[in-house]
Amino acid sequence: MPRDLPRAFENVCARLGSNGLADLRPTPSEVVDSNAERTIRRFRSADRAATGAPLLLVTPLAATSVAFDLRRGCSVVEYLMETGRDVYVVDYGPVNFQDRTRGFEHWVDDVIPDAVQVVSDDAGGASVHLAGWSLGGIFAVYAAAAHPELPLASLTPIASPFDLRQVPLFATLRPLDRLFGPYTVAPLYRALGNIPAPLTSLGFKAASVDKYLTRPFTVLANLDDRDHLEQLEAVDRFMNSMYAYPGRTFGQLYHVVMRSNEFATGHMEIGGRRVSLSDIDVPTMVIAGAGDGLAPVKAVHHLTELLTGAPSVDFGAFPGGHLGVLTGRAARETMWPALADFLARSEPDITAQ
């Protein structure tokens, strides 16, 4: 039960008298460039000029860019803007049947390099800090390795697992794969052309099923904590706005993740050539969520062992689960300041350019 009953009553009345407690208005932004494959938005503070190199945030498949701008008062783009940095976000939009043939190489060789170049050009030729969450972080890492010509200042994968043997969910599914082989999921994504949005949302929820089972008790216990209730509303909005998964990309990841654990080797065949993570040559910060069931700390930390060519590799495990480490309430005081500090320390030497 909540400790402050009058405040709990006030929150309940406010909720019943409105569409919600959270301020879900998006942080003001503008479209820099858009085509059929992606949209790039720029978040810029209206009252100050940018004092650092721009940051490009990469979304994973299925999830929307709402993850980076969850709600007013708990938005990573809002926070980083206030540090004096222009922030850009790339969003792929809904996945349709015609997208079914897009594979891993589409994102690594086309979408992400193109987005980096658009951001660099928009910022007057500046080097770009590249960061991605979940699969977006994996895309960012492989794009950096596959395209050393990109004007990158730094690299930051967030909650991106690279040793899938350390992920309990996949350890549970692996026996089914050994038993049924390609008949486990292949018929579904081949017939539909994608993994439908409701299933992608279910997958995210399955990784933290304990939180969903205890959700009613959590709400009841925190009725007097408006910030907590606002966060729950914002997370619900995010979970209900997920996209479908392109069938070919899902199939590739299924075989890489379930069968070969290829990410853990530091090498991957992409677009007909071998891409090695040891070729990454920019400062890198690897971020994990201490309570992440989908990308446990050990699975994320493994990447630090593969970046043998990077001039520096920082690692941080911060409070939160898969989404929480990126945009949870604790991230405001832990992960976000650490990321901002890393970006500041990784600023390119303008005099050397």
SVG drawing of the C-alpha trace seen along z (x, -y; Angstrom):
<svg xmlns="http://www.w3.org/2000/svg" viewBox="-12 -31 58 64">
<polyline fill="none" stroke="black" stroke-width="0.4" points="0.0,0.0 1.2,-3.6 2.5,-5.4 1.1,-8.8 -2.7,-8.2 -3.7,-11.8 -1.1,-12.0 -2.2,-8.7 -5.8,-9.9 -4.7,-13.0 -2.9,-11.0 -5.9,-8.7 -8.2,-11.7 -5.8,-13.3 -5.6,-10.1 -9.4,-9.7 -9.9,-13.3 -7.5,-13.1 -6.0,-10.9 -3.0,-10.2 -0.5,-11.7 2.6,-11.7 3.6,-14.5 4.0,-12.5 4.5,-15.4 7.6,-14.8 10.6,-17.0 10.6,-19.6 12.6,-18.4 12.8,-18.8 13.2,-16.4 16.7,-16.7 16.3,-14.1 13.8,-11.4 13.3,-8.7 11.5,-5.3 14.1,-3.6 14.5,-6.0 13.8,-9.4 16.5,-11.5 15.4,-14.0 17.5,-16.7 16.9,-17.8 18.5,-21.2 18.3,-23.5 16.7,-26.7 18.6,-28.9 22.2,-27.7 24.6,-26.8 26.0,-23.3 29.4,-23.1 30.2,-19.5 30.2,-17.1 26.7,-15.8 25.3,-12.5 23.4,-10.1 21.1,-7.6 20.3,-4.4 17.0,-2.6 16.7,1.2 14.2,2.9 10.6,3.2 11.1,0.4 10.3,-3.2 12.5,-6.2 10.1,-7.0 12.6,-5.0 15.0,-7.9 12.3,-10.5 10.1,-8.6 8.4,-11.5 9.1,-15.0 11.5,-14.9 12.7,-11.4 14.1,-11.8 17.7,-11.0 17.6,-13.4 16.2,-16.2 19.0,-15.6 21.8,-15.5 20.5,-18.6 20.8,-20.4 24.5,-19.6 25.0,-21.7 25.0,-18.9 22.8,-18.5 21.2,-15.1 19.9,-13.2 17.8,-10.1 17.2,-7.7 13.9,-5.9 12.9,-3.3 9.1,-3.6 6.7,-0.7 7.8,2.5 5.6,3.8 5.4,6.9 7.6,5.3 10.4,4.9 10.6,8.7 13.8,9.1 15.8,6.6 18.6,8.3 21.3,7.4 23.5,5.9 20.8,3.4 21.1,1.6 24.9,2.0 25.9,1.1 23.2,-1.3 21.0,-2.8 23.4,-3.6 26.4,-4.8 24.0,-7.0 22.5,-8.4 26.0,-9.2 26.9,-11.0 23.7,-13.0 24.3,-14.1 27.9,-15.0 26.9,-17.1 24.1,-18.8 26.7,-19.6 29.1,-21.2 31.3,-18.2 31.8,-17.4 32.7,-13.9 29.7,-12.1 29.3,-10.3 27.4,-7.1 25.2,-5.3 22.6,-2.7 20.3,-0.8 19.7,3.0 19.9,4.2 20.5,0.6 23.8,0.8 24.7,4.0 24.0,2.3 26.1,-0.7 29.0,1.5 29.1,3.5 28.6,0.4 31.6,-1.2 33.7,2.0 32.5,2.4 33.0,-1.3 36.2,-2.7 35.8,-5.7 32.9,-7.0 33.5,-10.3 33.0,-8.9 34.2,-10.5 33.1,-7.6 30.9,-4.6 28.4,-3.6 26.3,-0.4 23.7,-0.3 22.2,3.0 23.6,4.8 24.4,8.5 27.4,10.0 27.7,13.4 24.2,14.9 25.2,18.0 24.8,15.6 21.2,14.8 18.8,17.0 15.9,16.5 18.0,18.0 19.4,20.8 15.7,21.8 14.9,21.7 18.1,23.5 16.9,27.0 13.7,26.4 15.9,25.3 18.0,28.5 14.8,30.6 12.8,28.9 15.6,27.2 14.5,24.8 10.8,25.6 10.8,23.7 10.1,20.2 11.0,20.2 7.6,21.1 6.1,18.2 8.3,15.4 8.6,16.8 4.8,17.0 4.1,13.6 7.2,11.8 7.8,10.4 7.3,11.0 4.1,9.1 4.2,6.2 2.2,7.9 4.8,10.7 7.7,8.3 6.0,6.5 5.4,9.9 9.1,10.8 10.1,7.6 7.6,8.4 8.7,12.0 12.2,10.9 10.9,9.2 7.8,11.3 8.2,11.0 7.6,7.2 4.4,7.7 3.1,10.3 3.7,8.0 2.5,4.9 -0.8,4.4 1.0,4.6 3.7,2.2 1.0,-0.4 -0.8,0.1 2.4,-0.3 3.4,-3.5 0.0,-5.3 1.6,-8.2 4.6,-8.4 3.5,-10.4 6.9,-10.2 6.7,-6.4 3.2,-6.3 4.2,-8.6 7.0,-6.3 4.7,-3.3 2.4,-5.2 5.2,-6.1 6.6,-2.6 3.1,-1.3 2.9,-3.8 6.3,-2.6 5.4,1.1 2.1,0.5 3.8,-1.3 6.2,1.4 6.7,2.3 6.9,5.6 10.3,7.3 11.5,7.8 11.4,11.5 14.9,11.9 16.7,9.9 14.9,12.0 15.9,15.2 19.6,14.1 19.6,13.1 17.9,16.3 20.7,18.4 23.4,16.1 22.0,16.0 20.5,19.4 22.9,21.6 26.4,20.2 26.6,17.4 28.5,15.6 28.4,12.2 30.7,13.6 33.5,14.4 34.1,10.8 33.7,11.6 30.7,11.8 30.0,12.3 28.1,9.3 27.3,8.5 29.7,11.2 32.8,10.1 34.2,10.7 33.7,7.8 35.9,7.8 35.2,5.8 38.9,5.5 38.9,2.9 36.9,0.4 39.4,-2.4 37.4,-5.0 36.9,-5.4 34.0,-3.1 31.8,-3.0 29.9,0.3 26.9,-0.1 24.9,2.7 21.8,2.8 22.5,4.4 19.0,5.9 18.7,6.6 17.3,10.1 17.4,9.7 21.0,8.4 22.7,9.5 25.9,7.8 28.1,10.7 26.6,10.9 27.2,7.2 30.6,7.0 31.9,9.6 32.1,6.9 35.0,5.2 37.1,8.3 36.6,8.0 37.5,4.3 41.2,4.8 41.7,2.0 39.9,-0.7 42.1,-3.4 40.0,-3.1 37.1,-1.0 35.0,-2.0 32.5,0.2 29.6,-0.6 26.8,1.4 24.0,-0.9 20.7,-0.4 17.8,0.8 16.6,3.5 16.7,3.5 14.7,0.3 15.3,-1.0 19.1,-1.4 18.4,-3.6 15.5,-5.7 14.6,-4.6 14.2,-7.0 17.6,-6.0 19.2,-6.6 18.8,-10.4 21.4,-10.2 23.6,-7.3 23.8,-6.3 23.1,-9.7 25.8,-11.7 28.3,-8.9 27.4,-8.9 27.7,-12.7 31.1,-12.6 32.3,-9.9 31.2,-12.0 32.9,-15.1 36.1,-13.1 35.9,-11.7 35.5,-15.0 37.5,-15.0 40.6,-17.2 39.4,-20.0 43.0,-21.3 44.0,-17.9 41.2,-17.8"/>
</svg>
